[in-house]
């Protein structure tokens, strides 16, 4: 007897990343996330293999600014309840990253102090509150504004004599 194909996801979840809470709200068991037709994006976030995630190259980026495709990156930032910031925000904004900033291949995000450190792999958190006036959305990802991004980079930079 061949294994049964998983039941299709509800239409509103099929084309985007979703959480277990989204599944249970739709009346599905959390066990559904264990089926082979789903991708584990990050802890607590899944999506269908067929869901369109976008491609950084199609958006004009010569290199991926963060280690997830755009739709998944938005889900990771949302799951962490933060905003893309620091070097990740600079890259997504298309800024030339200052020489003292060394890209590390991680997604950098800021979130309020009381939420602290994130254990998500490939994510670097920065404990800072970002007021709504300093948040913009780029390619579906909540991100610090240009001005706030630059301030974040300056605030975390080495002293001027160490910049070389």
C-alpha angles and dihedrals in degrees: 000000000000118000115264118253113244117258112259117263120252109276094247091057100038098080102041143041114277140183130232087255089058089054096049091045087056089052098256129129118251086234087078089080090069094067120109095240092072133080121219102226098178134326107313096005125097138165140184117270087236096053113116108244099177125232128251091219090057088055091055101262115139089203132022107265092204132022095255133062113260099266093046091046089055089051092050092050091046092048090053090048092230143102130256107259148159116023093352091056091045091053093046090049088053094242123154102251113232117253093246091061111085113200109234101183093247131119108247118207137170124220134166118288094248091062093056127174125007120218092203111129116245090018126113114194126204117200102228134120113235114202116225091249088065095051127091132168120240120182089343094307122118103236139172114263120258091260094047091046091055091048090050090053093048093046092054096040125109118254115287093256090054094053092078 
